[in-house]
Amino acid sequence: MARRSTRPATTVVGTAKIDRRTKDLIKRLEPGDIAVIHHRDLDRVAADGLVAAGVAAVVNGDASISGRYPNGGPIRVVQADIPLVDRAGDKVLERIVEGQQVRVEGGEVWHGDQLIATGHPLTADEVQTAMDAARAAIGGELERFAVNTLEYIQREAKLTFQPVELPPITTGFRGRHALVVVRGLDYRTDLAALRPYIREYQPVLIGVDGGADALLEMRMKPDIIIGDFDSVSERALATGAELIHHVHLDGRAPGRENLQAWGLPYHEFVVDGTSEDVAMLLAYEAGAQLIVAVGTHASMVEFLDKGRKGMSSTFLTRLRLGPALVDAKGVNRLYEGRVRRRDMALLVASALVAIIVVSIVSEPIHVFFRGIELTLRDLWFSISDTF
């Protein structure tokens, strides 16, 4: 039995929840839990999920920020005053049992009087220093990223611009807008800001895997769910949306077993690229007039957060779609402070209704109109007597 440390430290007690896939763990977390993860270079989307879940502490077996690039996850956690124990060791997920009551004191993780794991408690200053150092040294990473992207472009360019065979979907795209939603950076904020646009244009709503749940969070029902179905909930699958499984040209079809186990009807779309690229390509080839992207990945840091070494498919897909594709933030800015003709018409109609109601119930108004009636009658009789 290990001796307990005597150094002062903030003590946090909670139920341990464990998973190597942080995005899967977030679905099971409850306020006050202690999240035990093994996530090298914790990305911002995952960190935001941990913070939103209300965890009491995060114990990471790997390096939350390795210095390879300035990932934005750790700073989100520590700025939310959530203790982040870093580099707790590869075995931490085995030593801590799911549902176990654990106590985090500084960099130590205890179960009762037993010391389970030891790591380094990250502070905001340390994270900021590491991010600054990563930014200063990002040139080499950027070069590797660019080279990898160009190598893939050379191999994939011809395939990207070949005609694609669309699955036999029933959702109509021709002449409509399409909203492609990925549960990525700032997706909640963007969806909330796009409500006026969605009400006016009624776009086809496409959820890319967990993007379907993002739509449900905002009380919107997806028309299509596309991807490998590794992070979509049963609630989203039960909405009646058309399901499209992304299959790669080399035959890889991750998630097919999930769809078959659920016994739900689905179509396959055979094309290379990321699932969000495939969703945009589907909308474009099906005749969408405009494609609005929410939460999609467009920067090197976002792609590195996803563990991707390049962005060739994304670059080529955006090149193919051209002006038909716009970012959600751009659409939102077009709607800021915009007064629509429909809103003006409703305002005028409401004013007229109010005037009519006041006229009906107001006695002075009755007297006024009665006076006008008598004046017109006297005028009529005067004219009649003259003739």
N, C-alpha and C positions, 0 to 999 in steps of 0.2 A: 504494500500500500504506500502510495507516494505521500510525502509530507506536503502539507498545504503551504502555499506561499504567504508570506507576511507583508508583502509590499502593498500599499494602498492601490485600489483599482475600483472602477465602476463595476458593480455587480448586476448582472442581468440573469433572470431565471425564466425558463420557458420550456415548451415541448419541442423536441427536435423533430424536424421534418427534413428528409434526406432525398436527394436525387442528383444524378450526374448531369441531367438535362435541366437547366435552370427554368426554362420556359414550361416544362412539365411540372416542376415543383411549385411554381407560382399558382397553378390551378388548385393545389391542395392546401395552400397556406391559409392560416387564420391569424387574426391579430394577436400579437404576443408570442407567436411561435419563433423558434430559432432556426433559421434556414442554414442547412449544411450543404454546401455545394463544392464542385470541383470545376471551376470555370476560369480558365486562363484568360486574361484580358477581358474582364467583365464589361460587357457592352452596356450602353445607356438604356436601351429598351428593356433589357433584363433587370437592370438596376431600378428603373422606374416601376417595374412590376413588383419587385421586392418592397419598395417603399410604399406603393399603393396598397399592398397586402397588409401593411402594418406590422412587419416583423420586429421583434425586440432586438435581434442581433443577427449578423451574418458571419458564418464560419466558412472560409474558403480554403480548401486543401491546396489550391494552386496559387499562382501569383495574380492578384487582381489587376495589377498593371505591371507588365513585364518590361516596359520601356521600348517595345518594338514600335509602337505608335501611340498617340495621345488619346486612348480610349476614354470615353466620358462616363463610364459606369461608376467607378469607385467614388468619384467626387460627389455624385448624386446621393450615394448612400451615407457618406460621412457628413455631408451638409444637412442631411435630414436627422442628424444626431442619433444615428443607428450605429452601434459598435460594429466594426468590420475587422475580424481576426483573419489575417492574411498568412498564406503559406503554412497552413496547419498540417501539411503532410499528405502524401498519397493515400495513406491508410485511414484517414480521418473518417471517411464514409463507412468503413468497416468497423471501426471502434465505437462509433456512436450508433445506437439502435433507434430505429424509427419509433416515435412516440415516447421516447425516454425523456424524463425531466433532467435537463442539464443546466448548468450554471456557468456563465461566462464572466471571468474576472480578468480584466486586462487582456493579455494574450493567452490565458489559460482557460481550458474547457474542462469542467468537473461534472462528475455524476456522483452525488453524495460526497464521500471522502476520497474518491478515486479520480486522479488526474488522467483524463482521457487523451487530450491533445494539447499541444502548445504551438502558438503561432505568434505573429507580430501584429499588435493592434495599430492599424493605420490611422493617422490623423489627417485632417484637411490640409495642413501645411505640407506633410510628406507627400500626399497625393498630388498637390499642386506642383511641388518641386519635380516629381517624377514626370508629370505631364509636360512641364516646361522643357525638361531634358529630352523627352521623346520628340517634341516639336523641333528642337534644335538638331536632332539627329535623324529626322525623317527622310532626308534626301535619299539615303540608300534604300529605304523601304519603298519610297516612291518609284525609284528606278526599277527595282525588281517587279513592282506591281505593273508598271508600264510595259516592261519587256514581256511579261507573262501575257498581258492583254493583247499585245501586238502579235505574239506567236499564235494565240488562239484565233485571232481575227484572220490571219493568213490561212488557217485550216478551215474555218467555219464560214467565211464570207459567202462563198458560192451557195452553201446550204441555206444560209439565212435568207437569201433573196430568191430562192426557188419557190414556186407555188406550193401552198400547203393544202392539205385535205382537211376540211373542217368536220368535226363530229356532227351528227344529225340532231342538232339542238332545235328546240321549239321556240325559245325566246327570240323575239324580233329585235334586231339591231338597226335595220335599214333606216337611215334618216334620223336616228336618235342619238343622244349622248350616252356615254358609258362611264361609270364611276368604278375604278379599280382600287380596291381597298386592301392594303397590306398592314398587318399589325406592327408597324414600324415607328420610326421617329415622329413624335407629335401627332399621331393619328387621331387621338381624341380631340385635340384642339382644332385640327383641320376639319374633322367631320362636324363638329359643333358650329364652326364658322360657315360651313357650306349648306346649312339647313335652308336658307332662302333660295339658293341655287337649286337644290334638290326639289323643293316644293314647286318651283316654276317649271323646270325642265323635265322632271320625272325620269332621270336617266336609268339605264339598266344598271343594277347594283351587282357588282362582281366581288365576292369575297375570296381572297387568295388564302387558303387554309384558315389560320386563325383570324384573318380579316373578316370572315363571316361572323365570328363572335364579336368583333369590333363593331360591326353594323348593328348587331342585336343589342349591344350595350347602349347604342344611341336610339334604340327603338325603331330600327329600320330592318326590313326583311330582305335578305339577299335573294336575287333572282337566279344567280349562278354561283356555285362554289367550285373552285378549281385548285389543283395542287396535288401534293402527294398524301394529303389527309393525315399528317402526323401530329397536327396540333389543333384540329377542329373538334368542337364539342358535339355530343349527341344531340343537344338542344338545337344547334345550328343545322345538323343533318335532318332534324325532324321538321324543318320549316317548309319543306316541299320544294326547295330550290333544286334546279338541275345540277347534277354532280358530274364534273368532268375531271378525269384522272390524267395527270400529265405523265406521258411515257416518252422516254428519250429515244433518239434514233437508233442507239445501239441496243435497244431492248430493255434497258434498265427501267423498272417500274416500281420504285419504292412506295410502299403504302397500299399496294394492290391487295395484299392479304387482309388488310383492315377493311377495305370496301367489301371484299368477298365474305368476310366474317359477319359484317353487318347485314348482308343480304339485301342491300339497297341497289336499285337500278342506277347505272352510271354509263357515261360514254368515255372513250379514250381519245386523247388528242396527242398524236405522235409528232413531236417537234423538240428540238434542242433548246437549251436556255434555262434560265431560272423560272420558277413558277409565275412570278410576277410579270416577267417578259412574255411568257406564254399567254397570260390573261390579256395583256394589251394586244398581242398579235391576234388572238381570237376575236376581240372586239373590232379591231381594224379590218380584218378580212371578212367579217360578217356584215360590214357596212356601216359601222358607227360613224356618225358625223364628227364627233369630238370625243376624246378620251381624257378623262381627268384622273390623275394618279394621286392617291392618298397613302402616305406612309412608305412609299417605295424608296429604294436605295439608289442614290445618285452620286455619292462622293466616295473617295477612296477609303476614308475612315469607316463609313457605313458598310462597305464591302468587307473590310478587314474584320469588323465586328461580327459579320456573318461567317467568318472563316474562309472567305474566298480569296484566291491569289490574283484574280483579275476580274475585269468587267466586260469581257469581249461581247458576250451575248447581249448584255444591256446596251452597250454602245451601238451594236449593229441593229438591234430592235428599234431603238430611238431614231436611228438614221432612216430606217424603213418607214416608220410612222410619220416622221417629219412634223409639220405644223398641226397634225391631227391630235398630237399629245401635248397636254399642258399639265403643270403641277397644280395641286390643290391650292397652294398659297397664292398663286397668280389669280385663280378664279375668285378666291376670297377677296382679294384687293379690288377686283372689279365690282364687287357687291357692297363694299363699304360705303355707307351713306347714300346708296342709290335709291331714288324714289321711283317706283315703277308706276306705269299708267294704271294698272289694275288697282294699286293701293290708292291712287288719287281718286279713281272712280268710286271706290268703296267709301272714301272719306266724304265725297260730295253726296253720295246716296244717303249716307248716314245723317248728314246735315239736313237733307230734305225731309227724311223721315221724322227727324226731331221737330222740324218746323210744322209739319202736318199734325203731329201728335199734340204739340202746344196749341195749335189752332183749334183742334177739336175740343180740348178740355179747358181752355182759358176763356173766362167770361168777358174780360176786356176785349179780347180778339173778336168774340161773338158780337159785342156792341159795335165795334169798328166796322165789321163786315155788314151788319144790319144798317148802319148809317150810310154806307156806300150804296146798299140796295135801295134805300128810301130816296137818296139823292138821284140815282139813275131813274127811278120810277117817276119822280116829280119832273125830271127833265123830259122824259118820254111823253107825259101828259101835256106839258107845255108845248112841245113840238106838235102834238096831235091837235091841240086847240088852235094853233096858228094856221094849220091847214084845214 
